[in-house]
């Protein structure tokens, strides 16, 4: 059973359903009963039923079940590593970004006669 989904156009509900169905398919392929996996993952049996039904679960439960299924290495692929590349470190003199900048107010365009100097 395949759970192919276009992550760019699908709703968050559809994505959550597809990911839960993938977990369920992997559980079945490893021949692990729901109760056993629930105990190994430290989640409730009802959480396992929600996964089987393709219903949303908490991120914590998703991670616990994925790790219990031996998928910890795959969790790193969910998001790209935000580390700055070495070339950028040189450009920024080794300083790491600590916060995002807010929107800046647009400056007024400069025109002749606005210098405000001695007249």
Biopython code that builds the backbone (N, CA, C, O; Angstrom):
import numpy as np
from Bio.PDB.StructureBuilder import StructureBuilder

atoms = [
    (1, "UNK", "N", (0.841, -1.173, 0.000)),
    (1, "UNK", "CA", (0.000, 0.000, 0.000)),
    (1, "UNK", "C", (0.886, 1.236, 0.000)),
    (1, "UNK", "O", (1.758, 1.386, 0.855)),
    (2, "UNK", "N", (0.655, 2.123, -0.971)),
    (2, "UNK", "CA", (1.460, 3.336, -1.073)),
    (2, "UNK", "C", (0.658, 4.520, -0.566)),
    (2, "UNK", "O", (-0.562, 4.584, -0.717)),
    (3, "UNK", "N", (1.372, 5.452, 0.037)),
    (3, "UNK", "CA", (0.743, 6.651, 0.566)),
    (3, "UNK", "C", (1.452, 7.861, -0.020)),
    (3, "UNK", "O", (2.008, 8.687, 0.703)),
    (4, "UNK", "N", (1.421, 7.949, -1.339)),
    (4, "UNK", "CA", (2.059, 9.072, -2.011)),
    (4, "UNK", "C", (1.171, 10.295, -1.883)),
    (4, "UNK", "O", (-0.049, 10.225, -2.030)),
    (5, "UNK", "N", (1.816, 11.412, -1.605)),
    (5, "UNK", "CA", (1.082, 12.644, -1.407)),
    (5, "UNK", "C", (1.977, 13.792, -1.851)),
    (5, "UNK", "O", (3.196, 13.745, -1.681)),
    (6, "UNK", "N", (1.370, 14.808, -2.412)),
    (6, "UNK", "CA", (2.117, 16.001, -2.805)),
    (6, "UNK", "C", (2.138, 16.932, -1.597)),
    (6, "UNK", "O", (1.134, 17.574, -1.287)),
    (7, "UNK", "N", (3.264, 17.003, -0.927)),
    (7, "UNK", "CA", (3.375, 17.787, 0.296)),
    (7, "UNK", "C", (3.249, 19.288, 0.047)),
    (7, "UNK", "O", (2.934, 20.039, 0.971)),
    (8, "UNK", "N", (3.488, 19.735, -1.177)),
    (8, "UNK", "CA", (3.420, 21.169, -1.446)),
    (8, "UNK", "C", (1.989, 21.668, -1.609)),
    (8, "UNK", "O", (1.712, 22.837, -1.344)),
    (9, "UNK", "N", (1.090, 20.810, -2.036)),
    (9, "UNK", "CA", (-0.277, 21.257, -2.282)),
    (9, "UNK", "C", (-1.307, 20.658, -1.320)),
    (9, "UNK", "O", (-2.454, 21.104, -1.295)),
    (10, "UNK", "N", (-0.923, 19.674, -0.543)),
    (10, "UNK", "CA", (-1.871, 19.005, 0.348)),
    (10, "UNK", "C", (-2.071, 19.794, 1.635)),
    (10, "UNK", "O", (-1.201, 20.558, 2.054)),
    (11, "UNK", "N", (-3.216, 19.600, 2.243)),
    (11, "UNK", "CA", (-3.512, 20.247, 3.523)),
    (11, "UNK", "C", (-2.716, 19.566, 4.634)),
    (11, "UNK", "O", (-2.237, 18.444, 4.470)),
    (12, "UNK", "N", (-2.584, 20.247, 5.751)),
    (12, "UNK", "CA", (-1.860, 19.655, 6.874)),
    (12, "UNK", "C", (-2.567, 18.402, 7.375)),
    (12, "UNK", "O", (-1.911, 17.469, 7.838)),
    (13, "UNK", "N", (-3.878, 18.367, 7.293)),
    (13, "UNK", "CA", (-4.637, 17.186, 7.700)),
    (13, "UNK", "C", (-4.319, 16.001, 6.798)),
    (13, "UNK", "O", (-4.146, 14.879, 7.273)),
    (14, "UNK", "N", (-4.242, 16.255, 5.500)),
    (14, "UNK", "CA", (-3.935, 15.180, 4.545)),
    (14, "UNK", "C", (-2.505, 14.672, 4.738)),
    (14, "UNK", "O", (-2.248, 13.474, 4.621)),
    (15, "UNK", "N", (-1.585, 15.576, 5.031)),
    (15, "UNK", "CA", (-0.194, 15.181, 5.263)),
    (15, "UNK", "C", (-0.100, 14.340, 6.537)),
    (15, "UNK", "O", (0.571, 13.308, 6.552)),
    (16, "UNK", "N", (-0.768, 14.778, 7.599)),
    (16, "UNK", "CA", (-0.755, 14.020, 8.857)),
    (16, "UNK", "C", (-1.338, 12.624, 8.643)),
    (16, "UNK", "O", (-0.815, 11.641, 9.168)),
    (17, "UNK", "N", (-2.411, 12.542, 7.880)),
    (17, "UNK", "CA", (-3.032, 11.248, 7.593)),
    (17, "UNK", "C", (-2.073, 10.335, 6.830)),
    (17, "UNK", "O", (-1.943, 9.156, 7.159)),
    (18, "UNK", "N", (-1.408, 10.875, 5.819)),
    (18, "UNK", "CA", (-0.473, 10.072, 5.027)),
    (18, "UNK", "C", (0.698, 9.587, 5.873)),
    (18, "UNK", "O", (1.119, 8.437, 5.751)),
    (19, "UNK", "N", (1.228, 10.463, 6.733)),
    (19, "UNK", "CA", (2.360, 10.058, 7.579)),
    (19, "UNK", "C", (1.943, 8.986, 8.580)),
    (19, "UNK", "O", (2.691, 8.040, 8.826)),
    (20, "UNK", "N", (0.754, 9.132, 9.157)),
    (20, "UNK", "CA", (0.272, 8.117, 10.094)),
    (20, "UNK", "C", (0.053, 6.786, 9.384)),
    (20, "UNK", "O", (0.373, 5.728, 9.925)),
    (21, "UNK", "N", (-0.486, 6.841, 8.186)),
    (21, "UNK", "CA", (-0.702, 5.605, 7.418)),
    (21, "UNK", "C", (0.635, 4.934, 7.079)),
    (21, "UNK", "O", (0.739, 3.708, 7.059)),
    (22, "UNK", "N", (1.651, 5.759, 6.814)),
    (22, "UNK", "CA", (2.983, 5.186, 6.556)),
    (22, "UNK", "C", (3.517, 4.484, 7.799)),
    (22, "UNK", "O", (4.077, 3.392, 7.705)),
    (23, "UNK", "N", (3.344, 5.110, 8.965)),
    (23, "UNK", "CA", (3.771, 4.455, 10.208)),
    (23, "UNK", "C", (3.044, 3.132, 10.395)),
    (23, "UNK", "O", (3.652, 2.134, 10.782)),
    (24, "UNK", "N", (1.752, 3.123, 10.124)),
    (24, "UNK", "CA", (0.959, 1.905, 10.266)),
    (24, "UNK", "C", (1.435, 0.822, 9.304)),
    (24, "UNK", "O", (1.531, -0.345, 9.684)),
    (25, "UNK", "N", (1.729, 1.194, 8.079)),
    (25, "UNK", "CA", (2.215, 0.223, 7.099)),
    (25, "UNK", "C", (3.563, -0.355, 7.533)),
    (25, "UNK", "O", (3.801, -1.554, 7.389)),
    (26, "UNK", "N", (4.433, 0.489, 8.059)),
    (26, "UNK", "CA", (5.739, 0.011, 8.537)),
    (26, "UNK", "C", (5.556, -0.913, 9.735)),
    (26, "UNK", "O", (6.238, -1.933, 9.838)),
    (27, "UNK", "N", (4.640, -0.566, 10.644)),
    (27, "UNK", "CA", (4.368, -1.430, 11.802)),
    (27, "UNK", "C", (3.909, -2.801, 11.338)),
    (27, "UNK", "O", (4.372, -3.823, 11.844)),
    (28, "UNK", "N", (3.001, -2.822, 10.377)),
    (28, "UNK", "CA", (2.499, -4.102, 9.877)),
    (28, "UNK", "C", (3.587, -4.888, 9.154)),
    (28, "UNK", "O", (3.654, -6.110, 9.283)),
    (29, "UNK", "N", (4.437, -4.201, 8.397)),
    (29, "UNK", "CA", (5.510, -4.901, 7.675)),
    (29, "UNK", "C", (6.528, -5.513, 8.632)),
    (29, "UNK", "O", (7.177, -6.507, 8.305)),
    (30, "UNK", "N", (6.666, -4.914, 9.818)),
    (30, "UNK", "CA", (7.573, -5.464, 10.828)),
    (30, "UNK", "C", (6.860, -6.465, 11.738)),
    (30, "UNK", "O", (7.464, -7.027, 12.652)),
    (31, "UNK", "N", (5.565, -6.680, 11.477)),
    (31, "UNK", "CA", (4.760, -7.658, 12.213)),
    (31, "UNK", "C", (4.769, -7.393, 13.723)),
    (31, "UNK", "O", (4.968, -8.303, 14.527)),
    (32, "UNK", "N", (4.550, -6.131, 14.085)),
    (32, "UNK", "CA", (4.525, -5.745, 15.501)),
    (32, "UNK", "C", (3.082, -5.418, 15.875)),
    (32, "UNK", "O", (2.467, -4.555, 15.248)),
    (33, "UNK", "N", (2.533, -6.087, 16.880)),
    (33, "UNK", "CA", (1.174, -5.765, 17.323)),
    (33, "UNK", "C", (1.103, -4.337, 17.892)),
    (33, "UNK", "O", (2.086, -3.822, 18.426)),
    (34, "UNK", "N", (-0.065, -3.714, 17.770)),
    (34, "UNK", "CA", (-0.243, -2.351, 18.260)),
    (34, "UNK", "C", (0.116, -2.224, 19.733)),
    (34, "UNK", "O", (0.801, -1.280, 20.128)),
    (35, "UNK", "N", (-0.343, -3.167, 20.547)),
    (35, "UNK", "CA", (-0.096, -3.091, 21.989)),
    (35, "UNK", "C", (1.400, -3.143, 22.305)),
    (35, "UNK", "O", (1.877, -2.438, 23.194)),
    (36, "UNK", "N", (2.127, -3.972, 21.579)),
    (36, "UNK", "CA", (3.573, -4.108, 21.808)),
    (36, "UNK", "C", (4.286, -2.822, 21.413)),
    (36, "UNK", "O", (5.135, -2.331, 22.157)),
    (37, "UNK", "N", (3.949, -2.269, 20.247)),
    (37, "UNK", "CA", (4.585, -1.032, 19.796)),
    (37, "UNK", "C", (4.228, 0.129, 20.714)),
    (37, "UNK", "O", (5.069, 0.983, 20.992)),
    (38, "UNK", "N", (2.993, 0.163, 21.182)),
    (38, "UNK", "CA", (2.584, 1.227, 22.107)),
    (38, "UNK", "C", (3.445, 1.192, 23.369)),
    (38, "UNK", "O", (3.880, 2.233, 23.862)),
    (39, "UNK", "N", (3.683, 0.002, 23.877)),
    (39, "UNK", "CA", (4.509, -0.138, 25.086)),
    (39, "UNK", "C", (5.950, 0.265, 24.793)),
    (39, "UNK", "O", (6.559, 0.985, 25.585)),
    (40, "UNK", "N", (6.503, -0.183, 23.675)),
    (40, "UNK", "CA", (7.879, 0.157, 23.311)),
    (40, "UNK", "C", (8.054, 1.661, 23.110)),
    (40, "UNK", "O", (9.089, 2.223, 23.468)),
    (41, "UNK", "N", (7.051, 2.302, 22.544)),
    (41, "UNK", "CA", (7.131, 3.726, 22.244)),
    (41, "UNK", "C", (6.747, 4.591, 23.438)),
    (41, "UNK", "O", (7.058, 5.782, 23.467)),
    (42, "UNK", "N", (6.082, 4.007, 24.412)),
    (42, "UNK", "CA", (5.638, 4.781, 25.569)),
    (42, "UNK", "C", (4.427, 5.649, 25.259)),
    (42, "UNK", "O", (4.280, 6.745, 25.801)),
    (43, "UNK", "N", (3.557, 5.146, 24.378)),
    (43, "UNK", "CA", (2.320, 5.861, 24.045)),
    (43, "UNK", "C", (1.140, 4.950, 24.381)),
    (43, "UNK", "O", (1.313, 3.762, 24.652)),
    (44, "UNK", "N", (-0.046, 5.520, 24.359)),
    (44, "UNK", "CA", (-1.235, 4.740, 24.676)),
    (44, "UNK", "C", (-1.670, 3.888, 23.479)),
    (44, "UNK", "O", (-1.289, 4.140, 22.336)),
    (45, "UNK", "N", (-2.458, 2.900, 23.778)),
    (45, "UNK", "CA", (-3.000, 2.038, 22.715)),
    (45, "UNK", "C", (-3.926, 2.849, 21.820)),
    (45, "UNK", "O", (-4.007, 2.597, 20.618)),
    (46, "UNK", "N", (-4.631, 3.829, 22.406)),
    (46, "UNK", "CA", (-5.531, 4.654, 21.591)),
    (46, "UNK", "C", (-4.742, 5.510, 20.591)),
    (46, "UNK", "O", (-5.242, 5.829, 19.512)),
    (47, "UNK", "N", (-3.523, 5.875, 20.952)),
    (47, "UNK", "CA", (-2.668, 6.597, 20.008)),
    (47, "UNK", "C", (-2.352, 5.703, 18.817)),
    (47, "UNK", "O", (-2.340, 6.164, 17.676)),
    (48, "UNK", "N", (-2.096, 4.433, 19.079)),
    (48, "UNK", "CA", (-1.818, 3.493, 17.996)),
    (48, "UNK", "C", (-3.053, 3.310, 17.108)),
    (48, "UNK", "O", (-2.926, 3.154, 15.893)),
    (49, "UNK", "N", (-4.233, 3.327, 17.704)),
    (49, "UNK", "CA", (-5.466, 3.224, 16.929)),
    (49, "UNK", "C", (-5.645, 4.467, 16.062)),
    (49, "UNK", "O", (-6.071, 4.364, 14.912)),
    (50, "UNK", "N", (-5.319, 5.647, 16.610)),
    (50, "UNK", "CA", (-5.410, 6.891, 15.839)),
    (50, "UNK", "C", (-4.455, 6.836, 14.641)),
    (50, "UNK", "O", (-4.804, 7.272, 13.544)),
    (51, "UNK", "N", (-3.260, 6.304, 14.856)),
    (51, "UNK", "CA", (-2.300, 6.164, 13.750)),
    (51, "UNK", "C", (-2.867, 5.241, 12.681)),
    (51, "UNK", "O", (-2.805, 5.550, 11.491)),
    (52, "UNK", "N", (-3.419, 4.112, 13.102)),
    (52, "UNK", "CA", (-3.980, 3.145, 12.152)),
    (52, "UNK", "C", (-5.130, 3.748, 11.362)),
    (52, "UNK", "O", (-5.333, 3.407, 10.197)),
    (53, "UNK", "N", (-5.882, 4.643, 11.992)),
    (53, "UNK", "CA", (-7.018, 5.279, 11.331)),
    (53, "UNK", "C", (-6.610, 6.510, 10.525)),
    (53, "UNK", "O", (-7.445, 7.120, 9.856)),
    (54, "UNK", "N", (-5.335, 6.876, 10.588)),
    (54, "UNK", "CA", (-4.858, 8.041, 9.850)),
    (54, "UNK", "C", (-5.257, 9.356, 10.474)),
    (54, "UNK", "O", (-5.324, 10.375, 9.786)),
    (55, "UNK", "N", (-5.522, 9.350, 11.765)),
    (55, "UNK", "CA", (-5.914, 10.576, 12.458)),
    (55, "UNK", "C", (-4.670, 11.243, 13.047)),
    (55, "UNK", "O", (-3.639, 10.600, 13.244)),
    (56, "UNK", "N", (-4.786, 12.526, 13.322)),
    (56, "UNK", "CA", (-3.619, 13.259, 13.801)),
    (56, "UNK", "C", (-3.234, 12.834, 15.219)),
    (56, "UNK", "O", (-4.078, 12.463, 16.034)),
    (57, "UNK", "N", (-1.943, 12.902, 15.478)),
    (57, "UNK", "CA", (-1.390, 12.612, 16.799)),
    (57, "UNK", "C", (-0.398, 13.722, 17.119)),
    (57, "UNK", "O", (-0.069, 14.534, 16.254)),
    (58, "UNK", "N", (0.069, 13.756, 18.340)),
    (58, "UNK", "CA", (1.032, 14.789, 18.718)),
    (58, "UNK", "C", (2.388, 14.502, 18.075)),
    (58, "UNK", "O", (2.698, 13.364, 17.723)),
    (59, "UNK", "N", (3.173, 15.540, 17.935)),
    (59, "UNK", "CA", (4.518, 15.380, 17.379)),
    (59, "UNK", "C", (5.353, 14.469, 18.276)),
    (59, "UNK", "O", (6.135, 13.655, 17.785)),
    (60, "UNK", "N", (5.184, 14.606, 19.587)),
    (60, "UNK", "CA", (5.915, 13.755, 20.522)),
    (60, "UNK", "C", (5.582, 12.282, 20.281)),
    (60, "UNK", "O", (6.481, 11.442, 20.233)),
    (61, "UNK", "N", (4.311, 11.972, 20.131)),
    (61, "UNK", "CA", (3.905, 10.583, 19.874)),
    (61, "UNK", "C", (4.447, 10.088, 18.540)),
    (61, "UNK", "O", (4.895, 8.947, 18.432)),
    (62, "UNK", "N", (4.406, 10.945, 17.528)),
    (62, "UNK", "CA", (4.934, 10.577, 16.210)),
    (62, "UNK", "C", (6.411, 10.203, 16.318)),
    (62, "UNK", "O", (6.840, 9.184, 15.777)),
    (63, "UNK", "N", (7.184, 11.027, 17.016)),
    (63, "UNK", "CA", (8.622, 10.770, 17.168)),
    (63, "UNK", "C", (8.857, 9.488, 17.955)),
    (63, "UNK", "O", (9.715, 8.687, 17.587)),
    (64, "UNK", "N", (8.102, 9.283, 19.038)),
    (64, "UNK", "CA", (8.269, 8.074, 19.860)),
    (64, "UNK", "C", (8.005, 6.801, 19.048)),
    (64, "UNK", "O", (8.762, 5.834, 19.128)),
    (65, "UNK", "N", (6.922, 6.818, 18.268)),
    (65, "UNK", "CA", (6.563, 5.641, 17.475)),
    (65, "UNK", "C", (7.594, 5.418, 16.364)),
    (65, "UNK", "O", (7.997, 4.284, 16.106)),
    (66, "UNK", "N", (8.014, 6.496, 15.714)),
    (66, "UNK", "CA", (9.020, 6.369, 14.658)),
    (66, "UNK", "C", (10.317, 5.783, 15.212)),
    (66, "UNK", "O", (10.921, 4.912, 14.587)),
    (67, "UNK", "N", (10.744, 6.254, 16.378)),
    (67, "UNK", "CA", (11.966, 5.717, 16.993)),
    (67, "UNK", "C", (11.796, 4.251, 17.379)),
    (67, "UNK", "O", (12.712, 3.450, 17.197)),
    (68, "UNK", "N", (10.631, 3.901, 17.908)),
    (68, "UNK", "CA", (10.380, 2.506, 18.295)),
    (68, "UNK", "C", (10.367, 1.583, 17.075)),
    (68, "UNK", "O", (10.673, 0.396, 17.183)),
    (69, "UNK", "N", (10.013, 2.136, 15.924)),
    (69, "UNK", "CA", (10.027, 1.348, 14.678)),
    (69, "UNK", "C", (11.410, 1.330, 14.030)),
    (69, "UNK", "O", (11.584, 0.731, 12.969)),
    (70, "UNK", "N", (12.388, 1.975, 14.649)),
    (70, "UNK", "CA", (13.744, 1.990, 14.106)),
    (70, "UNK", "C", (13.932, 3.028, 13.007)),
    (70, "UNK", "O", (14.794, 2.869, 12.144)),
    (71, "UNK", "N", (13.134, 4.083, 13.034)),
    (71, "UNK", "CA", (13.183, 5.097, 11.990)),
    (71, "UNK", "C", (13.850, 6.396, 12.438)),
    (71, "UNK", "O", (13.661, 7.435, 11.805)),
    (72, "UNK", "N", (14.614, 6.353, 13.506)),
    (72, "UNK", "CA", (15.227, 7.572, 14.039)),
    (72, "UNK", "C", (16.104, 8.269, 13.002)),
    (72, "UNK", "O", (16.126, 9.498, 12.935)),
    (73, "UNK", "N", (16.819, 7.500, 12.201)),
    (73, "UNK", "CA", (17.678, 8.097, 11.172)),
    (73, "UNK", "C", (16.867, 8.864, 10.125)),
    (73, "UNK", "O", (17.364, 9.821, 9.532)),
    (74, "UNK", "N", (15.639, 8.449, 9.904)),
    (74, "UNK", "CA", (14.795, 9.099, 8.908)),
    (74, "UNK", "C", (14.219, 10.428, 9.413)),
    (74, "UNK", "O", (13.821, 11.273, 8.611)),
    (75, "UNK", "N", (14.174, 10.615, 10.721)),
    (75, "UNK", "CA", (13.633, 11.858, 11.264)),
    (75, "UNK", "C", (14.494, 13.059, 10.872)),
    (75, "UNK", "O", (13.979, 14.168, 10.728)),
    (76, "UNK", "N", (15.781, 12.849, 10.700)),
    (76, "UNK", "CA", (16.675, 13.936, 10.306)),
    (76, "UNK", "C", (16.347, 14.460, 8.909)),
    (76, "UNK", "O", (16.660, 15.606, 8.586)),
    (77, "UNK", "N", (15.727, 13.634, 8.091)),
    (77, "UNK", "CA", (15.403, 14.045, 6.729)),
    (77, "UNK", "C", (14.152, 14.918, 6.657)),
    (77, "UNK", "O", (13.847, 15.471, 5.600)),
    (78, "UNK", "N", (13.427, 15.049, 7.764)),
    (78, "UNK", "CA", (12.209, 15.854, 7.744)),
    (78, "UNK", "C", (12.481, 17.328, 7.477)),
    (78, "UNK", "O", (11.694, 17.990, 6.801)),
    (79, "UNK", "N", (13.579, 17.845, 7.999)),
    (79, "UNK", "CA", (13.929, 19.255, 7.811)),
    (79, "UNK", "C", (15.397, 19.364, 7.444)),
    (79, "UNK", "O", (16.219, 18.595, 7.943)),
    (80, "UNK", "N", (15.737, 20.306, 6.582)),
    (80, "UNK", "CA", (17.158, 20.473, 6.226)),
    (80, "UNK", "C", (17.946, 21.031, 7.409)),
    (80, "UNK", "O", (17.392, 21.715, 8.269)),
    (81, "UNK", "N", (19.223, 20.738, 7.441)),
    (81, "UNK", "CA", (20.104, 21.251, 8.481)),
    (81, "UNK", "C", (20.312, 22.748, 8.254)),
    (81, "UNK", "O", (20.772, 23.151, 7.186)),
    (82, "UNK", "N", (19.980, 23.574, 9.245)),
    (82, "UNK", "CA", (20.089, 25.021, 9.052)),
    (82, "UNK", "C", (21.488, 25.573, 9.279)),
    (82, "UNK", "O", (21.670, 26.791, 9.283)),
    (83, "UNK", "N", (22.474, 24.715, 9.468)),
    (83, "UNK", "CA", (23.834, 25.183, 9.738)),
    (83, "UNK", "C", (24.344, 26.042, 8.581)),
    (83, "UNK", "O", (24.048, 25.784, 7.415)),
    (84, "UNK", "N", (25.097, 27.039, 8.927)),
    (84, "UNK", "CA", (25.668, 27.926, 7.919)),
    (84, "UNK", "C", (26.844, 27.226, 7.262)),
    (84, "UNK", "O", (27.624, 26.545, 7.929)),
    (85, "UNK", "N", (26.968, 27.394, 5.967)),
    (85, "UNK", "CA", (28.067, 26.784, 5.239)),
    (85, "UNK", "C", (29.376, 27.479, 5.598)),
    (85, "UNK", "O", (29.356, 28.660, 5.943)),
    (86, "UNK", "N", (30.505, 26.792, 5.529)),
    (86, "UNK", "CA", (31.797, 27.388, 5.880)),
    (86, "UNK", "C", (32.104, 28.680, 5.131)),
    (86, "UNK", "O", (32.705, 29.592, 5.698)),
    (87, "UNK", "N", (31.701, 28.770, 3.871)),
    (87, "UNK", "CA", (31.955, 29.994, 3.105)),
    (87, "UNK", "C", (31.204, 31.167, 3.732)),
    (87, "UNK", "O", (31.724, 32.282, 3.780)),
    (88, "UNK", "N", (29.992, 30.922, 4.209)),
    (88, "UNK", "CA", (29.222, 31.983, 4.847)),
    (88, "UNK", "C", (29.841, 32.384, 6.184)),
    (88, "UNK", "O", (29.758, 33.551, 6.566)),
    (89, "UNK", "N", (30.455, 31.450, 6.899)),
    (89, "UNK", "CA", (31.122, 31.786, 8.157)),
    (89, "UNK", "C", (32.250, 32.781, 7.921)),
    (89, "UNK", "O", (32.445, 33.706, 8.710)),
    (90, "UNK", "N", (32.983, 32.590, 6.844)),
    (90, "UNK", "CA", (34.066, 33.513, 6.517)),
    (90, "UNK", "C", (33.484, 34.884, 6.200)),
    (90, "UNK", "O", (34.014, 35.904, 6.639)),
    (91, "UNK", "N", (32.408, 34.908, 5.446)),
    (91, "UNK", "CA", (31.787, 36.179, 5.072)),
    (91, "UNK", "C", (31.248, 36.912, 6.291)),
    (91, "UNK", "O", (31.270, 38.142, 6.333)),
    (92, "UNK", "N", (30.766, 36.171, 7.282)),
    (92, "UNK", "CA", (30.213, 36.783, 8.491)),
    (92, "UNK", "C", (31.223, 36.833, 9.632)),
    (92, "UNK", "O", (30.854, 37.091, 10.777)),
    (93, "UNK", "N", (32.475, 36.592, 9.328)),
    (93, "UNK", "CA", (33.575, 36.628, 10.302)),
    (93, "UNK", "C", (33.315, 35.700, 11.493)),
    (93, "UNK", "O", (33.638, 36.038, 12.632)),
    (94, "UNK", "N", (32.733, 34.532, 11.224)),
    (94, "UNK", "CA", (32.526, 33.535, 12.265)),
    (94, "UNK", "C", (31.345, 33.795, 13.176)),
    (94, "UNK", "O", (31.098, 33.005, 14.087)),
    (95, "UNK", "N", (30.607, 34.871, 12.965)),
    (95, "UNK", "CA", (29.462, 35.193, 13.818)),
    (95, "UNK", "C", (28.254, 34.389, 13.362)),
    (95, "UNK", "O", (27.966, 34.307, 12.168)),
    (96, "UNK", "N", (27.548, 33.796, 14.322)),
    (96, "UNK", "CA", (26.340, 33.028, 14.029)),
    (96, "UNK", "C", (25.119, 33.915, 14.208)),
    (96, "UNK", "O", (25.087, 34.776, 15.087)),
    (97, "UNK", "N", (24.140, 33.703, 13.388)),
    (97, "UNK", "CA", (22.904, 34.457, 13.487)),
    (97, "UNK", "C", (22.159, 34.022, 14.741)),
    (97, "UNK", "O", (21.999, 32.825, 14.981)),
    (98, "UNK", "N", (21.708, 34.970, 15.535)),
    (98, "UNK", "CA", (21.039, 34.671, 16.796)),
    (98, "UNK", "C", (19.537, 34.933, 16.755)),
    (98, "UNK", "O", (18.791, 34.355, 17.546)),
    (99, "UNK", "N", (19.082, 35.794, 15.847)),
    (99, "UNK", "CA", (17.657, 36.080, 15.748)),
    (99, "UNK", "C", (17.327, 36.568, 14.347)),
    (99, "UNK", "O", (18.203, 36.990, 13.592)),
    (100, "UNK", "N", (16.068, 36.500, 14.026)),
    (100, "UNK", "CA", (15.610, 36.985, 12.724)),
    (100, "UNK", "C", (15.368, 38.485, 12.812)),
    (100, "UNK", "O", (14.970, 39.003, 13.856)),
    (101, "UNK", "N", (15.608, 39.156, 11.730)),
    (101, "UNK", "CA", (15.361, 40.594, 11.729)),
    (101, "UNK", "C", (13.907, 40.852, 11.360)),
    (101, "UNK", "O", (13.305, 40.120, 10.574)),
    (102, "UNK", "N", (13.366, 41.899, 11.942)),
    (102, "UNK", "CA", (11.984, 42.262, 11.643)),
    (102, "UNK", "C", (11.918, 43.031, 10.345)),
    (102, "UNK", "O", (12.937, 43.271, 9.697)),
    (103, "UNK", "N", (10.727, 43.412, 9.973)),
    (103, "UNK", "CA", (10.569, 44.191, 8.754)),
    (103, "UNK", "C", (11.079, 45.600, 9.019)),
    (103, "UNK", "O", (10.802, 46.188, 10.065)),
    (104, "UNK", "N", (11.798, 46.113, 8.094)),
    (104, "UNK", "CA", (12.320, 47.467, 8.223)),
    (104, "UNK", "C", (11.368, 48.437, 7.560)),
    (104, "UNK", "O", (10.740, 48.135, 6.545)),
    (105, "UNK", "N", (11.277, 49.610, 8.161)),
    (105, "UNK", "CA", (10.432, 50.639, 7.570)),
    (105, "UNK", "C", (11.113, 51.164, 6.323)),
    (105, "UNK", "O", (12.325, 51.377, 6.313)),
    (106, "UNK", "N", (10.344, 51.371, 5.281)),
    (106, "UNK", "CA", (10.967, 51.903, 4.060)),
    (106, "UNK", "C", (11.458, 53.332, 4.308)),
    (106, "UNK", "O", (10.784, 54.127, 4.963)),
    (107, "UNK", "N", (12.613, 53.636, 3.788)),
    (107, "UNK", "CA", (13.153, 54.984, 3.931)),
    (107, "UNK", "C", (12.567, 55.865, 2.853)),
    (107, "UNK", "O", (12.198, 55.409, 1.771)),
    (108, "UNK", "N", (12.493, 57.152, 3.185)),
    (108, "UNK", "CA", (11.979, 58.111, 2.213)),
    (108, "UNK", "C", (13.015, 58.292, 1.117)),
    (108, "UNK", "O", (14.205, 58.396, 1.413)),
    (109, "UNK", "N", (12.600, 58.331, -0.117)),
    (109, "UNK", "CA", (13.571, 58.543, -1.194)),
    (109, "UNK", "C", (14.197, 59.933, -1.063)),
    (109, "UNK", "O", (13.527, 60.907, -0.721)),
    (110, "UNK", "N", (15.476, 59.993, -1.340)),
    (110, "UNK", "CA", (16.216, 61.244, -1.240)),
    (110, "UNK", "C", (15.998, 62.060, -2.497)),
    (110, "UNK", "O", (15.945, 61.514, -3.599)),
    (111, "UNK", "N", (15.873, 63.357, -2.337)),
    (111, "UNK", "CA", (15.765, 64.217, -3.506)),
    (111, "UNK", "C", (16.551, 65.495, -3.227)),
    (111, "UNK", "O", (16.865, 65.795, -2.075)),
    (112, "UNK", "N", (16.869, 66.247, -4.283)),
    (112, "UNK", "CA", (17.642, 67.473, -4.138)),
    (112, "UNK", "C", (16.894, 68.476, -3.274)),
    (112, "UNK", "O", (15.681, 68.648, -3.397)),
    (113, "UNK", "N", (17.625, 69.118, -2.419)),
    (113, "UNK", "CA", (17.046, 70.117, -1.553)),
    (113, "UNK", "C", (16.647, 69.569, -0.196)),
    (113, "UNK", "O", (16.203, 70.329, 0.664)),
    (114, "UNK", "N", (16.795, 68.254, 0.019)),
    (114, "UNK", "CA", (16.443, 67.652, 1.293)),
    (114, "UNK", "C", (17.654, 67.477, 2.212)),
    (114, "UNK", "O", (17.551, 66.819, 3.247)),
    (115, "UNK", "N", (18.788, 68.052, 1.848)),
    (115, "UNK", "CA", (19.989, 67.814, 2.626)),
    (115, "UNK", "C", (19.884, 68.359, 4.042)),
    (115, "UNK", "O", (20.487, 67.810, 4.965)),
    (116, "UNK", "N", (19.147, 69.401, 4.217)),
    (116, "UNK", "CA", (19.020, 70.001, 5.540)),
    (116, "UNK", "C", (20.259, 70.733, 5.969)),
    (116, "UNK", "O", (20.435, 71.014, 7.154)),
    (117, "UNK", "N", (21.124, 71.051, 5.029)),
    (117, "UNK", "CA", (22.381, 71.740, 5.356)),
    (117, "UNK", "C", (22.178, 73.246, 5.490)),
    (117, "UNK", "O", (21.045, 73.726, 5.458)),
    (118, "UNK", "N", (23.279, 73.995, 5.641)),
    (118, "UNK", "CA", (23.248, 75.441, 5.779)),
    (118, "UNK", "C", (22.764, 76.075, 4.497)),
    (118, "UNK", "O", (23.219, 75.732, 3.406)),
    (119, "UNK", "N", (21.854, 76.986, 4.636)),
    (119, "UNK", "CA", (21.341, 77.665, 3.460)),
    (119, "UNK", "C", (21.379, 79.143, 3.641)),
    (119, "UNK", "O", (20.982, 79.885, 2.743)),
]
sb = StructureBuilder()
sb.init_structure("model")
sb.init_model(0)
sb.init_chain("A")
sb.init_seg("    ")
for serial, (resi, resn, name, xyz) in enumerate(atoms, 1):
    if name == "N":
        sb.init_residue(resn, " ", resi, " ")
    sb.init_atom(name, np.array(xyz, "f"), 0.0, 1.0, " ", f" {name:<3s}", serial, name[0])
structure = sb.get_structure()
